[in-house]
């Protein structure tokens, strides 16, 4: 990961990274052909989503190869969001529902739920009252055979994706956009329903909430995912911060060359991390179904393992772990409570801090740069060395 020579290609700069990134993409693209056993129609549809994700990730590499880093990272945000939605499609079995109710109506619902007699309450696993509404958590949709045996489980997020009318627009525009032979009032109803579903299930905050609801991420991992989404969004929205990352305007020789190296590396790290997470989700999905197989299972697992080792220093959510620089940063952070250095305070040394207590980083690009450089803090006496001499 150490810079080589100015003008070097992405494969020359990062040979190990680009190798695992391309291997991950190949495995994702091959998921539809790898399904065996007795796959159903929705299994094939989910597999196609993995192949579509491989196209986004391949595009990110192509853009980074031509040094279009802002575009590469913007595409990476699209891939990150799809990967999280796919995880809900593959592995989620809980979803929220809200029913407007006053206290009396809620008490009646609660009594019916506790008795377990009402059909509506059969799938409810949690019931609370807040803000003049009953707040339910339901189990997902089970498919039963004629004998009543559960033979498949369909994610509750599948109908949301199928029914979300992304091209419809908000209710307020329906009078203007309604086509011939359509009813604007009916379109407004559909638009309101679609709007609610989007915010609850498909907005970024909704996606994170549902990942945590289904225990696919912890609260800490939600924060970590949000960090990457926020960083990548600086390129999607063409912010000043995003453009400054591309052109730091620093005075030392080779600054832009180092920036090219870092941005290419970061794009490859995102491609690998997002792709590995998708492959792991698909493996877990197949494992949960006795009638479904993956003919490339051993090869996929090998790619996931190898890629995970190569990118472990990235410390992406649920992949990798903090490196010495992160312990160095955490120790200095604790020595400066409220931004002031406390000389009489006994702050722990970097090697005394448990990995689980190391704070996450806020700037993926800034951290990656520091991993390539040496650093020291005079007041604490702590220092770190580059990961790549």
Secondary structure as UniProt FT lines:
FT   TURN            6..7
FT   HELIX           10..13
FT   HELIX           15..29
FT   HELIX           31..34
FT   STRAND          35..37
FT   HELIX           41..65
FT   TURN            66..67
FT   HELIX           69..91
FT   STRAND          94..100
FT   HELIX           103..115
FT   HELIX           119..121
FT   TURN            122..123
FT   STRAND          124..129
FT   STRAND          133..139
FT   STRAND          141..144
FT   TURN            146..147
FT   STRAND          150..154
FT   TURN            156..157
FT   HELIX           158..163
FT   TURN            166..168
FT   HELIX           171..173
FT   HELIX           174..177
FT   TURN            180..181
FT   HELIX           184..197
FT   HELIX           198..202
FT   HELIX           204..213
FT   TURN            214..215
FT   HELIX           219..236
FT   TURN            237..238
FT   HELIX           240..246
FT   TURN            253..254
FT   HELIX           255..287
FT   TURN            290..291
FT   STRAND          292..294
FT   TURN            295..296
FT   HELIX           297..310
FT   HELIX           312..314
FT   TURN            317..318
FT   HELIX           324..335
FT   HELIX           337..339
FT   TURN            343..344
FT   HELIX           350..352
FT   HELIX           355..357
FT   HELIX           364..372
FT   STRAND          375..377
FT   TURN            378..381
FT   STRAND          382..384
//
